[in-house]
Amino acid sequence: MASLQAVFWDVDGTLADTEMDGHRPAFNAAFAELKLPFLWDEDLYAQLLAIPGGLRRVQHYAGTQGMDLNERQLREIRDRKRVHYRQRALDGAIRIRPGVHRLLAELHDHGIDQWIVTSSGRASVDALFGGQQGLNRMFAGIVTADDVSQGKPAPDGYEEAHRRSGLPVDCILAIEDSEAGLQAAQAAGLHCLLTPSPWDAGLTQLFGQASAVFDHLGDDARPMRQFAGPPCAETKVTVEYLSSLLDQRR
């Protein structure tokens, strides 16, 4: 029987509602500064989120508008977007998802390692930490897009975090919100709990592949809803429940 020794957290859409509240308006501000004729509303951005990675979304969208952005333009967009994203994070515009602070603290109290594994760059993670006092102290390590050659759905980030942690793969659980994240975790041999983002409509077809699926992690004042996986007897996802997921057959 495997015992839970580490939880690998995705960031965007899992730890926090960074996409609609953070990245989207930050990209729009960058587009406006650079006089690019792009404006991403929530419906359009929800469609673009099927493409992992912010600059890949920009390239794809530019192509649909008949524009071919060069490397210099992409770097400018990235750099200006980071400035705006950081400011939004520092201003408290990005909300941590329900139950996250509670579960982070419980895992920490149980001595379970916690890692960030994200397809965003380190600058985005540092910006989120800057607006959330004490959040960074919960994590033993961070693997971002800057550390690997391929982002999710490739397993590179999870494999790198596994290598750095030095822990057995069957003692690690991933928490994700997207199809790309689920695929990356599974390809790395990890159990994966999902708290789906509302814009990833196609993910519902894959619920059966996850170890468990909840609308969020839950708190006493805001109970979670479960969609798949072994029944959780409480109103929130607990350390004990996460540990029980490792006993499932892969």
Secondary structure as UniProt FT lines:
FT   STRAND          6..9
FT   TURN            13..15
FT   HELIX           19..23
FT   HELIX           24..33
FT   TURN            34..35
FT   HELIX           42..48
FT   TURN            49..50
FT   HELIX           54..64
FT   TURN            65..66
FT   HELIX           71..90
FT   TURN            91..92
FT   TURN            98..99
FT   HELIX           100..109
FT   TURN            110..111
FT   STRAND          113..117
FT   HELIX           122..130
FT   TURN            133..134
FT   HELIX           135..138
FT   STRAND          141..143
FT   HELIX           145..147
FT   TURN            152..153
FT   HELIX           156..165
FT   HELIX           169..171
FT   STRAND          172..176
FT   HELIX           179..187
FT   TURN            188..189
FT   STRAND          191..194
FT   TURN            198..199
FT   HELIX           201..209
FT   STRAND          212..214
FT   TURN            220..221
FT   STRAND          226..228
FT   HELIX           239..245
FT   TURN            246..247
//
